């Protein structure tokens, strides 16, 4: 994985964990999500510019295509939908 894509993926993870959460994501949570979603970011969001929430938007757009490990890890850290 390139450094740029790695940074973009980590940014997406931090955004996912931080949105709607009263508690900031811990580094361990960020690493767990990044590990679970690494291939999803590589395959589904290839070429997506990092920053500005673009990777997060890409993951949301492809929510139905995310791998089960990625979905499960994201659900652990996202607040329930209202």
N, CA, C and O atoms as a Maestro MAE file, in Angstrom:
{
 s_m_m2io_version
 :::
 2.0.0
}

f_m_ct {
 s_m_title
 :::
 protein
 m_atom[328] {
  # First column is atom index #
  i_m_mmod_type
  r_m_x_coord
  r_m_y_coord
  r_m_z_coord
  i_m_residue_number
  s_m_chain_name
  s_m_pdb_residue_name
  s_m_pdb_atom_name
  i_m_atomic_number
  :::
  1 25 0.863 -1.173 0.000 1 A "UNK " " N  " 7
  2 3 0.000 0.000 0.000 1 A "UNK " " CA " 6
  3 2 0.903 1.227 0.000 1 A "UNK " " C  " 6
  4 15 1.916 1.259 0.697 1 A "UNK " " O  " 8
  5 25 0.539 2.213 -0.768 2 A "UNK " " N  " 7
  6 3 1.338 3.428 -0.798 2 A "UNK " " CA " 6
  7 2 1.090 4.243 0.457 2 A "UNK " " C  " 6
  8 15 0.057 4.099 1.109 2 A "UNK " " O  " 8
  9 25 2.042 5.097 0.788 3 A "UNK " " N  " 7
  10 3 1.903 5.958 1.964 3 A "UNK " " CA " 6
  11 2 0.682 6.864 1.836 3 A "UNK " " C  " 6
  12 15 -0.036 7.089 2.810 3 A "UNK " " O  " 8
  13 25 0.453 7.379 0.639 4 A "UNK " " N  " 7
  14 3 -0.669 8.285 0.417 4 A "UNK " " CA " 6
  15 2 -1.995 7.577 0.689 4 A "UNK " " C  " 6
  16 15 -2.865 8.119 1.370 4 A "UNK " " O  " 8
  17 25 -2.144 6.371 0.156 5 A "UNK " " N  " 7
  18 3 -3.376 5.618 0.359 5 A "UNK " " CA " 6
  19 2 -3.507 5.206 1.822 5 A "UNK " " C  " 6
  20 15 -4.609 5.184 2.370 5 A "UNK " " O  " 8
  21 25 -2.378 4.879 2.451 6 A "UNK " " N  " 7
  22 3 -2.385 4.519 3.857 6 A "UNK " " CA " 6
  23 2 -2.877 5.695 4.701 6 A "UNK " " C  " 6
  24 15 -3.706 5.520 5.594 6 A "UNK " " O  " 8
  25 25 -2.363 6.894 4.413 7 A "UNK " " N  " 7
  26 3 -2.790 8.090 5.142 7 A "UNK " " CA " 6
  27 2 -4.268 8.385 4.874 7 A "UNK " " C  " 6
  28 15 -5.006 8.758 5.785 7 A "UNK " " O  " 8
  29 25 -4.687 8.218 3.642 8 A "UNK " " N  " 7
  30 3 -6.088 8.470 3.290 8 A "UNK " " CA " 6
  31 2 -6.996 7.498 4.029 8 A "UNK " " C  " 6
  32 15 -8.050 7.878 4.537 8 A "UNK " " O  " 8
  33 25 -6.583 6.268 4.081 9 A "UNK " " N  " 7
  34 3 -7.380 5.272 4.795 9 A "UNK " " CA " 6
  35 2 -7.470 5.574 6.274 9 A "UNK " " C  " 6
  36 15 -8.537 5.445 6.874 9 A "UNK " " O  " 8
  37 25 -6.361 5.975 6.864 10 A "UNK " " N  " 7
  38 3 -6.371 6.309 8.281 10 A "UNK " " CA " 6
  39 2 -7.249 7.525 8.532 10 A "UNK " " C  " 6
  40 15 -7.957 7.576 9.538 10 A "UNK " " O  " 8
  41 25 -7.216 8.492 7.645 11 A "UNK " " N  " 7
  42 3 -8.082 9.660 7.771 11 A "UNK " " CA " 6
  43 2 -9.548 9.232 7.745 11 A "UNK " " C  " 6
  44 15 -10.355 9.715 8.540 11 A "UNK " " O  " 8
  45 25 -9.885 8.339 6.843 12 A "UNK " " N  " 7
  46 3 -11.260 7.849 6.763 12 A "UNK " " CA " 6
  47 2 -11.660 7.153 8.052 12 A "UNK " " C  " 6
  48 15 -12.770 7.337 8.551 12 A "UNK " " O  " 8
  49 25 -10.759 6.364 8.579 13 A "UNK " " N  " 7
  50 3 -11.032 5.658 9.822 13 A "UNK " " CA " 6
  51 2 -11.286 6.644 10.948 13 A "UNK " " C  " 6
  52 15 -12.246 6.494 11.705 13 A "UNK " " O  " 8
  53 25 -10.438 7.640 11.062 14 A "UNK " " N  " 7
  54 3 -10.610 8.620 12.130 14 A "UNK " " CA " 6
  55 2 -11.908 9.391 11.965 14 A "UNK " " C  " 6
  56 15 -12.570 9.713 12.951 14 A "UNK " " O  " 8
  57 25 -12.274 9.685 10.735 15 A "UNK " " N  " 7
  58 3 -13.547 10.366 10.497 15 A "UNK " " CA " 6
  59 2 -14.717 9.485 10.895 15 A "UNK " " C  " 6
  60 15 -15.668 9.948 11.526 15 A "UNK " " O  " 8
  61 25 -14.645 8.227 10.528 16 A "UNK " " N  " 7
  62 3 -15.722 7.296 10.876 16 A "UNK " " CA " 6
  63 2 -15.873 7.212 12.378 16 A "UNK " " C  " 6
  64 15 -16.985 7.269 12.903 16 A "UNK " " O  " 8
  65 25 -14.768 7.079 13.060 17 A "UNK " " N  " 7
  66 3 -14.827 6.919 14.502 17 A "UNK " " CA " 6
  67 2 -15.192 8.201 15.225 17 A "UNK " " C  " 6
  68 15 -15.745 8.156 16.324 17 A "UNK " " O  " 8
  69 25 -14.893 9.334 14.628 18 A "UNK " " N  " 7
  70 3 -15.151 10.603 15.303 18 A "UNK " " CA " 6
  71 2 -16.530 11.168 15.061 18 A "UNK " " C  " 6
  72 15 -17.037 11.918 15.895 18 A "UNK " " O  " 8
  73 25 -17.155 10.833 13.944 19 A "UNK " " N  " 7
  74 3 -18.455 11.396 13.588 19 A "UNK " " CA " 6
  75 2 -19.522 10.882 14.538 19 A "UNK " " C  " 6
  76 15 -19.690 9.673 14.700 19 A "UNK " " O  " 8
  77 25 -20.240 11.802 15.163 20 A "UNK " " N  " 7
  78 3 -21.354 11.441 16.029 20 A "UNK " " CA " 6
  79 2 -20.941 10.792 17.335 20 A "UNK " " C  " 6
  80 15 -21.790 10.271 18.057 20 A "UNK " " O  " 8
  81 25 -19.688 10.813 17.647 21 A "UNK " " N  " 7
  82 3 -19.219 10.167 18.863 21 A "UNK " " CA " 6
  83 2 -18.772 11.221 19.865 21 A "UNK " " C  " 6
  84 15 -18.060 12.163 19.517 21 A "UNK " " O  " 8
  85 25 -19.191 11.056 21.092 22 A "UNK " " N  " 7
  86 3 -18.779 11.991 22.131 22 A "UNK " " CA " 6
  87 2 -17.345 11.728 22.553 22 A "UNK " " C  " 6
  88 15 -16.683 12.599 23.118 22 A "UNK " " O  " 8
  89 25 -16.875 10.534 22.277 23 A "UNK " " N  " 7
  90 3 -15.525 10.149 22.675 23 A "UNK " " CA " 6
  91 2 -14.646 10.056 21.439 23 A "UNK " " C  " 6
  92 15 -15.054 9.497 20.421 23 A "UNK " " O  " 8
  93 25 -13.445 10.600 21.526 24 A "UNK " " N  " 7
  94 3 -12.519 10.539 20.395 24 A "UNK " " CA " 6
  95 2 -12.036 9.103 20.213 24 A "UNK " " C  " 6
  96 15 -11.950 8.335 21.171 24 A "UNK " " O  " 8
  97 25 -11.725 8.761 18.981 25 A "UNK " " N  " 7
  98 3 -11.219 7.431 18.674 25 A "UNK " " CA " 6
  99 2 -9.833 7.259 19.277 25 A "UNK " " C  " 6
  100 15 -9.005 8.169 19.246 25 A "UNK " " O  " 8
  101 25 -9.605 6.091 19.818 26 A "UNK " " N  " 7
  102 3 -8.273 5.800 20.335 26 A "UNK " " CA " 6
  103 2 -7.405 5.314 19.181 26 A "UNK " " C  " 6
  104 15 -7.928 4.859 18.164 26 A "UNK " " O  " 8
  105 25 -6.097 5.405 19.328 27 A "UNK " " N  " 7
  106 3 -5.224 4.875 18.279 27 A "UNK " " CA " 6
  107 2 -5.473 3.392 18.012 27 A "UNK " " C  " 6
  108 15 -5.397 2.948 16.867 27 A "UNK " " O  " 8
  109 25 -5.769 2.630 19.056 28 A "UNK " " N  " 7
  110 3 -6.033 1.198 18.871 28 A "UNK " " CA " 6
  111 2 -7.289 0.977 18.025 28 A "UNK " " C  " 6
  112 15 -7.317 0.081 17.181 28 A "UNK " " O  " 8
  113 25 -8.313 1.779 18.242 29 A "UNK " " N  " 7
  114 3 -9.535 1.660 17.439 29 A "UNK " " CA " 6
  115 2 -9.240 2.006 15.987 29 A "UNK " " C  " 6
  116 15 -9.695 1.321 15.071 29 A "UNK " " O  " 8
  117 25 -8.484 3.063 15.786 30 A "UNK " " N  " 7
  118 3 -8.127 3.467 14.431 30 A "UNK " " CA " 6
  119 2 -7.349 2.381 13.704 30 A "UNK " " C  " 6
  120 15 -7.602 2.105 12.531 30 A "UNK " " O  " 8
  121 25 -6.399 1.764 14.406 31 A "UNK " " N  " 7
  122 3 -5.616 0.685 13.790 31 A "UNK " " CA " 6
  123 2 -6.492 -0.518 13.471 31 A "UNK " " C  " 6
  124 15 -6.329 -1.145 12.424 31 A "UNK " " O  " 8
  125 25 -7.417 -0.843 14.365 32 A "UNK " " N  " 7
  126 3 -8.298 -1.997 14.143 32 A "UNK " " CA " 6
  127 2 -9.172 -1.788 12.911 32 A "UNK " " C  " 6
  128 15 -9.329 -2.695 12.093 32 A "UNK " " O  " 8
  129 25 -9.735 -0.600 12.782 33 A "UNK " " N  " 7
  130 3 -10.586 -0.316 11.626 33 A "UNK " " CA " 6
  131 2 -9.750 -0.267 10.355 33 A "UNK " " C  " 6
  132 15 -10.157 -0.788 9.317 33 A "UNK " " O  " 8
  133 25 -8.582 0.358 10.438 34 A "UNK " " N  " 7
  134 3 -7.719 0.452 9.260 34 A "UNK " " CA " 6
  135 2 -7.321 -0.934 8.776 34 A "UNK " " C  " 6
  136 15 -7.313 -1.197 7.574 34 A "UNK " " O  " 8
  137 25 -6.991 -1.816 9.705 35 A "UNK " " N  " 7
  138 3 -6.610 -3.177 9.332 35 A "UNK " " CA " 6
  139 2 -7.784 -3.894 8.678 35 A "UNK " " C  " 6
  140 15 -7.615 -4.574 7.666 35 A "UNK " " O  " 8
  141 25 -8.970 -3.744 9.252 36 A "UNK " " N  " 7
  142 3 -10.150 -4.435 8.729 36 A "UNK " " CA " 6
  143 2 -10.600 -3.881 7.376 36 A "UNK " " C  " 6
  144 15 -11.153 -4.618 6.559 36 A "UNK " " O  " 8
  145 25 -10.369 -2.594 7.136 37 A "UNK " " N  " 7
  146 3 -10.889 -1.942 5.931 37 A "UNK " " CA " 6
  147 2 -9.826 -1.637 4.880 37 A "UNK " " C  " 6
  148 15 -10.129 -1.028 3.854 37 A "UNK " " O  " 8
  149 25 -8.596 -2.049 5.123 38 A "UNK " " N  " 7
  150 3 -7.492 -1.708 4.226 38 A "UNK " " CA " 6
  151 2 -7.775 -2.138 2.785 38 A "UNK " " C  " 6
  152 15 -7.606 -1.340 1.862 38 A "UNK " " O  " 8
  153 25 -8.196 -3.369 2.583 39 A "UNK " " N  " 7
  154 3 -8.437 -3.836 1.208 39 A "UNK " " CA " 6
  155 2 -9.654 -3.150 0.599 39 A "UNK " " C  " 6
  156 15 -9.708 -2.951 -0.615 39 A "UNK " " O  " 8
  157 25 -10.632 -2.786 1.430 40 A "UNK " " N  " 7
  158 3 -11.812 -2.081 0.928 40 A "UNK " " CA " 6
  159 2 -11.427 -0.701 0.389 40 A "UNK " " C  " 6
  160 15 -11.882 -0.295 -0.680 40 A "UNK " " O  " 8
  161 25 -10.593 0.007 1.132 41 A "UNK " " N  " 7
  162 3 -10.141 1.326 0.688 41 A "UNK " " CA " 6
  163 2 -9.332 1.173 -0.602 41 A "UNK " " C  " 6
  164 15 -9.495 1.953 -1.540 41 A "UNK " " O  " 8
  165 25 -8.461 0.161 -0.640 42 A "UNK " " N  " 7
  166 3 -7.637 -0.062 -1.828 42 A "UNK " " CA " 6
  167 2 -8.472 -0.398 -3.058 42 A "UNK " " C  " 6
  168 15 -8.217 0.123 -4.144 42 A "UNK " " O  " 8
  169 25 -9.461 -1.259 -2.894 43 A "UNK " " N  " 7
  170 3 -10.217 -1.708 -4.064 43 A "UNK " " CA " 6
  171 2 -11.391 -0.802 -4.428 43 A "UNK " " C  " 6
  172 15 -11.639 -0.559 -5.609 43 A "UNK " " O  " 8
  173 25 -12.101 -0.308 -3.446 44 A "UNK " " N  " 7
  174 3 -13.314 0.471 -3.724 44 A "UNK " " CA " 6
  175 2 -13.047 1.963 -3.897 44 A "UNK " " C  " 6
  176 15 -13.815 2.663 -4.558 44 A "UNK " " O  " 8
  177 25 -11.967 2.445 -3.307 45 A "UNK " " N  " 7
  178 3 -11.716 3.883 -3.313 45 A "UNK " " CA " 6
  179 2 -10.402 4.237 -3.997 45 A "UNK " " C  " 6
  180 15 -9.839 5.305 -3.758 45 A "UNK " " O  " 8
  181 25 -9.920 3.346 -4.842 46 A "UNK " " N  " 7
  182 3 -8.679 3.590 -5.570 46 A "UNK " " CA " 6
  183 2 -8.836 4.861 -6.404 46 A "UNK " " C  " 6
  184 15 -9.817 5.017 -7.131 46 A "UNK " " O  " 8
  185 25 -7.886 5.745 -6.295 47 A "UNK " " N  " 7
  186 3 -7.915 6.976 -7.058 47 A "UNK " " CA " 6
  187 2 -8.701 8.103 -6.409 47 A "UNK " " C  " 6
  188 15 -8.712 9.222 -6.922 47 A "UNK " " O  " 8
  189 25 -9.357 7.825 -5.290 48 A "UNK " " N  " 7
  190 3 -10.109 8.864 -4.588 48 A "UNK " " CA " 6
  191 2 -9.118 9.736 -3.824 48 A "UNK " " C  " 6
  192 15 -8.256 9.230 -3.105 48 A "UNK " " O  " 8
  193 25 -9.248 11.032 -3.985 49 A "UNK " " N  " 7
  194 3 -8.349 11.987 -3.338 49 A "UNK " " CA " 6
  195 2 -8.581 11.985 -1.830 49 A "UNK " " C  " 6
  196 15 -9.721 12.010 -1.366 49 A "UNK " " O  " 8
  197 25 -7.489 11.955 -1.076 50 A "UNK " " N  " 7
  198 3 -7.621 12.002 0.377 50 A "UNK " " CA " 6
  199 2 -7.895 13.432 0.829 50 A "UNK " " C  " 6
  200 15 -7.591 14.399 0.131 50 A "UNK " " O  " 8
  201 25 -8.475 13.531 2.010 51 A "UNK " " N  " 7
  202 3 -8.794 14.839 2.570 51 A "UNK " " CA " 6
  203 2 -10.210 15.258 2.238 51 A "UNK " " C  " 6
  204 15 -10.785 14.831 1.237 51 A "UNK " " O  " 8
  205 25 -10.746 16.078 3.070 52 A "UNK " " N  " 7
  206 3 -12.086 16.611 2.832 52 A "UNK " " CA " 6
  207 2 -13.198 15.582 2.929 52 A "UNK " " C  " 6
  208 15 -14.310 15.829 2.462 52 A "UNK " " O  " 8
  209 25 -12.913 14.429 3.529 53 A "UNK " " N  " 7
  210 3 -13.946 13.405 3.692 53 A "UNK " " CA " 6
  211 2 -14.207 12.568 2.457 53 A "UNK " " C  " 6
  212 15 -15.190 11.829 2.412 53 A "UNK " " O  " 8
  213 25 -13.338 12.667 1.440 54 A "UNK " " N  " 7
  214 3 -13.567 11.941 0.194 54 A "UNK " " CA " 6
  215 2 -13.524 10.423 0.381 54 A "UNK " " C  " 6
  216 15 -14.344 9.705 -0.192 54 A "UNK " " O  " 8
  217 25 -12.575 9.932 1.178 55 A "UNK " " N  " 7
  218 3 -12.480 8.491 1.412 55 A "UNK " " CA " 6
  219 2 -13.702 8.009 2.186 55 A "UNK " " C  " 6
  220 15 -14.269 6.963 1.872 55 A "UNK " " O  " 8
  221 25 -14.098 8.764 3.184 56 A "UNK " " N  " 7
  222 3 -15.288 8.399 3.963 56 A "UNK " " CA " 6
  223 2 -16.516 8.371 3.072 56 A "UNK " " C  " 6
  224 15 -17.331 7.453 3.166 56 A "UNK " " O  " 8
  225 25 -16.658 9.360 2.215 57 A "UNK " " N  " 7
  226 3 -17.797 9.400 1.296 57 A "UNK " " CA " 6
  227 2 -17.763 8.183 0.380 57 A "UNK " " C  " 6
  228 15 -18.804 7.597 0.082 57 A "UNK " " O  " 8
  229 25 -16.580 7.807 -0.062 58 A "UNK " " N  " 7
  230 3 -16.432 6.638 -0.918 58 A "UNK " " CA " 6
  231 2 -16.872 5.369 -0.179 58 A "UNK " " C  " 6
  232 15 -17.610 4.550 -0.727 58 A "UNK " " O  " 8
  233 25 -16.416 5.215 1.062 59 A "UNK " " N  " 7
  234 3 -16.810 4.033 1.837 59 A "UNK " " CA " 6
  235 2 -18.318 4.001 2.060 59 A "UNK " " C  " 6
  236 15 -18.942 2.944 1.964 59 A "UNK " " O  " 8
  237 25 -18.900 5.155 2.357 60 A "UNK " " N  " 7
  238 3 -20.356 5.215 2.536 60 A "UNK " " CA " 6
  239 2 -21.083 4.862 1.237 60 A "UNK " " C  " 6
  240 15 -22.090 4.154 1.250 60 A "UNK " " O  " 8
  241 25 -20.557 5.363 0.120 61 A "UNK " " N  " 7
  242 3 -21.169 5.098 -1.177 61 A "UNK " " CA " 6
  243 2 -21.147 3.594 -1.501 61 A "UNK " " C  " 6
  244 15 -22.047 3.075 -2.161 61 A "UNK " " O  " 8
  245 25 -20.113 2.921 -1.030 62 A "UNK " " N  " 7
  246 3 -19.947 1.495 -1.314 62 A "UNK " " CA " 6
  247 2 -20.277 0.628 -0.102 62 A "UNK " " C  " 6
  248 15 -19.775 -0.490 0.012 62 A "UNK " " O  " 8
  249 25 -21.109 1.126 0.793 63 A "UNK " " N  " 7
  250 3 -21.416 0.408 2.037 63 A "UNK " " CA " 6
  251 2 -21.878 -1.026 1.780 63 A "UNK " " C  " 6
  252 15 -21.532 -1.934 2.536 63 A "UNK " " O  " 8
  253 25 -22.648 -1.231 0.731 64 A "UNK " " N  " 7
  254 3 -23.152 -2.579 0.430 64 A "UNK " " CA " 6
  255 2 -22.063 -3.504 -0.082 64 A "UNK " " C  " 6
  256 15 -22.240 -4.722 -0.096 64 A "UNK " " O  " 8
  257 25 -20.940 -2.942 -0.502 65 A "UNK " " N  " 7
  258 3 -19.844 -3.740 -1.050 65 A "UNK " " CA " 6
  259 2 -18.695 -3.947 -0.072 65 A "UNK " " C  " 6
  260 15 -17.735 -4.648 -0.391 65 A "UNK " " O  " 8
  261 25 -18.777 -3.354 1.107 66 A "UNK " " N  " 7
  262 3 -17.689 -3.491 2.075 66 A "UNK " " CA " 6
  263 2 -17.571 -4.939 2.529 66 A "UNK " " C  " 6
  264 15 -18.564 -5.663 2.606 66 A "UNK " " O  " 8
  265 25 -16.354 -5.345 2.825 67 A "UNK " " N  " 7
  266 3 -16.126 -6.702 3.328 67 A "UNK " " CA " 6
  267 2 -16.784 -6.837 4.707 67 A "UNK " " C  " 6
  268 15 -16.990 -5.854 5.419 67 A "UNK " " O  " 8
  269 25 -17.103 -8.070 5.054 68 A "UNK " " N  " 7
  270 3 -17.726 -8.317 6.353 68 A "UNK " " CA " 6
  271 2 -16.834 -7.870 7.515 68 A "UNK " " C  " 6
  272 15 -17.339 -7.276 8.467 68 A "UNK " " O  " 8
  273 25 -15.507 -8.139 7.465 69 A "UNK " " N  " 7
  274 3 -14.668 -7.655 8.570 69 A "UNK " " CA " 6
  275 2 -14.687 -6.130 8.703 69 A "UNK " " C  " 6
  276 15 -14.689 -5.605 9.817 69 A "UNK " " O  " 8
  277 25 -14.700 -5.423 7.581 70 A "UNK " " N  " 7
  278 3 -14.737 -3.964 7.614 70 A "UNK " " CA " 6
  279 2 -16.072 -3.484 8.186 70 A "UNK " " C  " 6
  280 15 -16.102 -2.619 9.062 70 A "UNK " " O  " 8
  281 25 -17.158 -4.039 7.696 71 A "UNK " " N  " 7
  282 3 -18.482 -3.658 8.206 71 A "UNK " " CA " 6
  283 2 -18.571 -3.885 9.709 71 A "UNK " " C  " 6
  284 15 -19.041 -3.024 10.452 71 A "UNK " " O  " 8
  285 25 -18.110 -5.062 10.150 72 A "UNK " " N  " 7
  286 3 -18.202 -5.414 11.568 72 A "UNK " " CA " 6
  287 2 -17.388 -4.458 12.428 72 A "UNK " " C  " 6
  288 15 -17.851 -4.015 13.479 72 A "UNK " " O  " 8
  289 25 -16.182 -4.142 11.985 73 A "UNK " " N  " 7
  290 3 -15.322 -3.249 12.768 73 A "UNK " " CA " 6
  291 2 -15.890 -1.837 12.790 73 A "UNK " " C  " 6
  292 15 -15.853 -1.180 13.831 73 A "UNK " " O  " 8
  293 25 -16.408 -1.358 11.680 74 A "UNK " " N  " 7
  294 3 -17.008 -0.020 11.656 74 A "UNK " " CA " 6
  295 2 -18.231 0.039 12.563 74 A "UNK " " C  " 6
  296 15 -18.439 1.031 13.262 74 A "UNK " " O  " 8
  297 25 -19.031 -1.002 12.556 75 A "UNK " " N  " 7
  298 3 -20.245 -1.014 13.386 75 A "UNK " " CA " 6
  299 2 -19.917 -0.993 14.873 75 A "UNK " " C  " 6
  300 15 -20.698 -0.479 15.674 75 A "UNK " " O  " 8
  301 25 -18.773 -1.545 15.245 76 A "UNK " " N  " 7
  302 3 -18.362 -1.525 16.647 76 A "UNK " " CA " 6
  303 2 -18.157 -0.101 17.157 76 A "UNK " " C  " 6
  304 15 -18.363 0.187 18.336 76 A "UNK " " O  " 8
  305 25 -17.748 0.787 16.245 77 A "UNK " " N  " 7
  306 3 -17.330 2.117 16.658 77 A "UNK " " CA " 6
  307 2 -18.252 3.228 16.217 77 A "UNK " " C  " 6
  308 15 -18.028 4.388 16.564 77 A "UNK " " O  " 8
  309 25 -19.275 2.904 15.465 78 A "UNK " " N  " 7
  310 3 -20.213 3.933 14.999 78 A "UNK " " CA " 6
  311 2 -21.449 3.921 15.897 78 A "UNK " " C  " 6
  312 15 -21.904 2.858 16.318 78 A "UNK " " O  " 8
  313 25 -21.986 5.094 16.186 79 A "UNK " " N  " 7
  314 3 -23.207 5.142 16.979 79 A "UNK " " CA " 6
  315 2 -24.368 4.572 16.176 79 A "UNK " " C  " 6
  316 15 -24.364 4.646 14.948 79 A "UNK " " O  " 8
  317 25 -25.367 4.003 16.857 80 A "UNK " " N  " 7
  318 3 -26.533 3.478 16.135 80 A "UNK " " CA " 6
  319 2 -27.295 4.590 15.413 80 A "UNK " " C  " 6
  320 15 -27.338 5.731 15.873 80 A "UNK " " O  " 8
  321 25 -27.885 4.240 14.291 81 A "UNK " " N  " 7
  322 3 -28.661 5.225 13.525 81 A "UNK " " CA " 6
  323 2 -29.923 5.579 14.300 81 A "UNK " " C  " 6
  324 15 -30.523 4.715 14.939 81 A "UNK " " O  " 8
  325 25 -30.330 6.850 14.248 82 A "UNK " " N  " 7
  326 3 -31.535 7.269 14.983 82 A "UNK " " CA " 6
  327 2 -32.797 6.667 14.414 82 A "UNK " " C  " 6
  328 15 -33.888 6.924 14.923 82 A "UNK " " O  " 8
  :::
 }
 m_bond[327] {
  # First column is bond index #
  i_m_from
  i_m_to
  i_m_order
  :::
  1 1 2 1
  2 2 3 1
  3 3 4 2
  4 3 5 1
  5 5 6 1
  6 6 7 1
  7 7 8 2
  8 7 9 1
  9 9 10 1
  10 10 11 1
  11 11 12 2
  12 11 13 1
  13 13 14 1
  14 14 15 1
  15 15 16 2
  16 15 17 1
  17 17 18 1
  18 18 19 1
  19 19 20 2
  20 19 21 1
  21 21 22 1
  22 22 23 1
  23 23 24 2
  24 23 25 1
  25 25 26 1
  26 26 27 1
  27 27 28 2
  28 27 29 1
  29 29 30 1
  30 30 31 1
  31 31 32 2
  32 31 33 1
  33 33 34 1
  34 34 35 1
  35 35 36 2
  36 35 37 1
  37 37 38 1
  38 38 39 1
  39 39 40 2
  40 39 41 1
  41 41 42 1
  42 42 43 1
  43 43 44 2
  44 43 45 1
  45 45 46 1
  46 46 47 1
  47 47 48 2
  48 47 49 1
  49 49 50 1
  50 50 51 1
  51 51 52 2
  52 51 53 1
  53 53 54 1
  54 54 55 1
  55 55 56 2
  56 55 57 1
  57 57 58 1
  58 58 59 1
  59 59 60 2
  60 59 61 1
  61 61 62 1
  62 62 63 1
  63 63 64 2
  64 63 65 1
  65 65 66 1
  66 66 67 1
  67 67 68 2
  68 67 69 1
  69 69 70 1
  70 70 71 1
  71 71 72 2
  72 71 73 1
  73 73 74 1
  74 74 75 1
  75 75 76 2
  76 75 77 1
  77 77 78 1
  78 78 79 1
  79 79 80 2
  80 79 81 1
  81 81 82 1
  82 82 83 1
  83 83 84 2
  84 83 85 1
  85 85 86 1
  86 86 87 1
  87 87 88 2
  88 87 89 1
  89 89 90 1
  90 90 91 1
  91 91 92 2
  92 91 93 1
  93 93 94 1
  94 94 95 1
  95 95 96 2
  96 95 97 1
  97 97 98 1
  98 98 99 1
  99 99 100 2
  100 99 101 1
  101 101 102 1
  102 102 103 1
  103 103 104 2
  104 103 105 1
  105 105 106 1
  106 106 107 1
  107 107 108 2
  108 107 109 1
  109 109 110 1
  110 110 111 1
  111 111 112 2
  112 111 113 1
  113 113 114 1
  114 114 115 1
  115 115 116 2
  116 115 117 1
  117 117 118 1
  118 118 119 1
  119 119 120 2
  120 119 121 1
  121 121 122 1
  122 122 123 1
  123 123 124 2
  124 123 125 1
  125 125 126 1
  126 126 127 1
  127 127 128 2
  128 127 129 1
  129 129 130 1
  130 130 131 1
  131 131 132 2
  132 131 133 1
  133 133 134 1
  134 134 135 1
  135 135 136 2
  136 135 137 1
  137 137 138 1
  138 138 139 1
  139 139 140 2
  140 139 141 1
  141 141 142 1
  142 142 143 1
  143 143 144 2
  144 143 145 1
  145 145 146 1
  146 146 147 1
  147 147 148 2
  148 147 149 1
  149 149 150 1
  150 150 151 1
  151 151 152 2
  152 151 153 1
  153 153 154 1
  154 154 155 1
  155 155 156 2
  156 155 157 1
  157 157 158 1
  158 158 159 1
  159 159 160 2
  160 159 161 1
  161 161 162 1
  162 162 163 1
  163 163 164 2
  164 163 165 1
  165 165 166 1
  166 166 167 1
  167 167 168 2
  168 167 169 1
  169 169 170 1
  170 170 171 1
  171 171 172 2
  172 171 173 1
  173 173 174 1
  174 174 175 1
  175 175 176 2
  176 175 177 1
  177 177 178 1
  178 178 179 1
  179 179 180 2
  180 179 181 1
  181 181 182 1
  182 182 183 1
  183 183 184 2
  184 183 185 1
  185 185 186 1
  186 186 187 1
  187 187 188 2
  188 187 189 1
  189 189 190 1
  190 190 191 1
  191 191 192 2
  192 191 193 1
  193 193 194 1
  194 194 195 1
  195 195 196 2
  196 195 197 1
  197 197 198 1
  198 198 199 1
  199 199 200 2
  200 199 201 1
  201 201 202 1
  202 202 203 1
  203 203 204 2
  204 203 205 1
  205 205 206 1
  206 206 207 1
  207 207 208 2
  208 207 209 1
  209 209 210 1
  210 210 211 1
  211 211 212 2
  212 211 213 1
  213 213 214 1
  214 214 215 1
  215 215 216 2
  216 215 217 1
  217 217 218 1
  218 218 219 1
  219 219 220 2
  220 219 221 1
  221 221 222 1
  222 222 223 1
  223 223 224 2
  224 223 225 1
  225 225 226 1
  226 226 227 1
  227 227 228 2
  228 227 229 1
  229 229 230 1
  230 230 231 1
  231 231 232 2
  232 231 233 1
  233 233 234 1
  234 234 235 1
  235 235 236 2
  236 235 237 1
  237 237 238 1
  238 238 239 1
  239 239 240 2
  240 239 241 1
  241 241 242 1
  242 242 243 1
  243 243 244 2
  244 243 245 1
  245 245 246 1
  246 246 247 1
  247 247 248 2
  248 247 249 1
  249 249 250 1
  250 250 251 1
  251 251 252 2
  252 251 253 1
  253 253 254 1
  254 254 255 1
  255 255 256 2
  256 255 257 1
  257 257 258 1
  258 258 259 1
  259 259 260 2
  260 259 261 1
  261 261 262 1
  262 262 263 1
  263 263 264 2
  264 263 265 1
  265 265 266 1
  266 266 267 1
  267 267 268 2
  268 267 269 1
  269 269 270 1
  270 270 271 1
  271 271 272 2
  272 271 273 1
  273 273 274 1
  274 274 275 1
  275 275 276 2
  276 275 277 1
  277 277 278 1
  278 278 279 1
  279 279 280 2
  280 279 281 1
  281 281 282 1
  282 282 283 1
  283 283 284 2
  284 283 285 1
  285 285 286 1
  286 286 287 1
  287 287 288 2
  288 287 289 1
  289 289 290 1
  290 290 291 1
  291 291 292 2
  292 291 293 1
  293 293 294 1
  294 294 295 1
  295 295 296 2
  296 295 297 1
  297 297 298 1
  298 298 299 1
  299 299 300 2
  300 299 301 1
  301 301 302 1
  302 302 303 1
  303 303 304 2
  304 303 305 1
  305 305 306 1
  306 306 307 1
  307 307 308 2
  308 307 309 1
  309 309 310 1
  310 310 311 1
  311 311 312 2
  312 311 313 1
  313 313 314 1
  314 314 315 1
  315 315 316 2
  316 315 317 1
  317 317 318 1
  318 318 319 1
  319 319 320 2
  320 319 321 1
  321 321 322 1
  322 322 323 1
  323 323 324 2
  324 323 325 1
  325 325 326 1
  326 326 327 1
  327 327 328 2
  :::
 }
}
